[in-house]
Amino acid sequence: MKAVQINFSEDLLARLDADEIVRELGRSEVVRRMVEGYLRRRESQRIDESLIRGYGPEFPPIEEELEGWTEAAAAWREP
């Protein structure tokens, strides 16, 4: 692992140190977990944004795309 230096206000650091999970796991582990969570949420947001761009409001609703189809057209045919 690589050590990094980050700055916290004294109040934020005191609140962090007062947390029982931080006392149990240590600051570094808790901060690593928070960063992992942040990065997962950001990736999920990027995927959501891509889906919205790909299937956004400029595309017709599925009902329009399937207009004219009937159940008979969608049924499996017997061999």
Contacts in CASP RR format, 6 or more apart in sequence:
PFRMAT RR
TARGET T0000
AUTHOR 0000-0000-0000
METHOD contacts of the structure
MODEL  1
MKAVQINFSEDLLARLDADEIVRELGRSEVVRRMVEGYLRRRESQRIDES
LIRGYGPEFPPIEEELEGWTEAAAAWREP
6 31 0 8 1.000
8 16 0 8 1.000
16 22 0 8 1.000
16 27 0 8 1.000
16 30 0 8 1.000
17 23 0 8 1.000
17 27 0 8 1.000
19 30 0 8 1.000
21 30 0 8 1.000
22 30 0 8 1.000
END
